[in-house]
Structures are given as structure tokens and as C-alpha cells.
Amino acid sequence: MDNQGVTADPQLQQFIAVESQKQRFQQLVHQMTEVCWEKCMDKPGPKLDSRTEVCFVNCVERFIDTSQFILNRLEQTQRSRGTFSETMTD
């Protein structure tokens, strides 16, 4: 089965690329949540002790830094390809 003369629509290709980036970002969110939970939570209870709270705060701050870095990188990549898709902000 060959693809004689079949050319993918550039808008469709862009949409797929953006959706793939969103999926990778969501995977990162889940991974970071799992890492922070496993790293910081010794035993669930009605309150967090100060060590656990500090651990979660640090982990979340690193997550925010990482997320911002990734979003900035995706934006730069999109701009270097032409236009930045509005679907990235949804």
C-alpha cells in the first residue's frame, strides 16, 4: 500500500503536533505529581508535618519552573515554524 500523491493538510499536521505537545505536557504533569507524592508523602494523615509541607512546596515550585520552561520552549518552537497556534492556550 503506497501513498501516491497523498499530502497531509498542513493545518492537520499543525493540529496533530500541538495535540502531541499537549499530551506530552499532561504526561509530565502526571509524572511530576507521582514523583512529588512518592518523594514527600511518608504517611497520609489529617495534617502535613512541616517537613512534608516544605517538600511539597519545593517540589511544586520545581514543577512550576519546569512547566514554564516547557511552555516557553513550545512557544519558541511554534514561533520559529511560523505562527503560534491559539490551541496552545486552551
N, C-alpha and C positions, 0 to 999 in steps of 0.2 A: 504494500500500500504506500504510494508516494504522495507527496503534497504538491503536485504540479500547479504552479501558478497561485497557490494559496498564500495570501499575505494577510497576516493578522492586522486588525484595525489598530492603529497607534493609540487611540483613546482606550481601547480594551486592554492593550498592553500596559498602559499607564495605570489603569484601574487595578489590574492584577498586581502590578508592582507595589502600589500603595497598600492594597489589602494584605499583601505578603508582609510588608513592613509592619503593619498594624498587628498582624498575627505574631510576628517575632517579638514585638514590644509586649504583647499580652503574655507571651511565654516568659519573658523576662520578669514581668510583674509576679507571676506565679512562682517562679524560681526564687526571686528575692523574698517573697513572703515566706516560703518554705525555709529558706536559709535563716532569716531573722527569727522565725518561730523556733526552729531547732537550736539555733545558737543561744537564744536569750531565755527561752522558757524552760525552766527546770521542772517545775511542778505547777500546774494550774491551781489557782486559788481565788478567793474573793477579792484580793488586792495584790498589786505588784509590789515586791520589795524594791528598795532603792537601786540595787544593783541591776535587777531585771529592767526596771524603768529606764535607767541610763543606757543599758544595752539596746533596748528597742529604739530609743531616741537616736542613738548613734547609727544604728542600722537603717532607720528610716531616713535620716539625713544623707547617708551614703546612697540610698535608693533614689532620693530626690536628685542628688548630684548626678548620678548615673543616668537617670531618666532625662534630665535636662541636657546632658551631653548627647545622648542618643537622639533626642528630638532636634537639637541644633544640627547634628550631623545629617539627619534625614532631610532637614530643610536645605542645607547646603547642597546636598546631592540633588534634590529636586530642582533647585535654582540653577545648578550647573547644567542640568538637562533641558532647561527652558523655563517652564512656568511651574510654580508651586501649586499643587492641587489643593483645592479647598477641602477635599475629603480628609486631608490630614488633620484638620482642626475639628472634625466631627467627633 
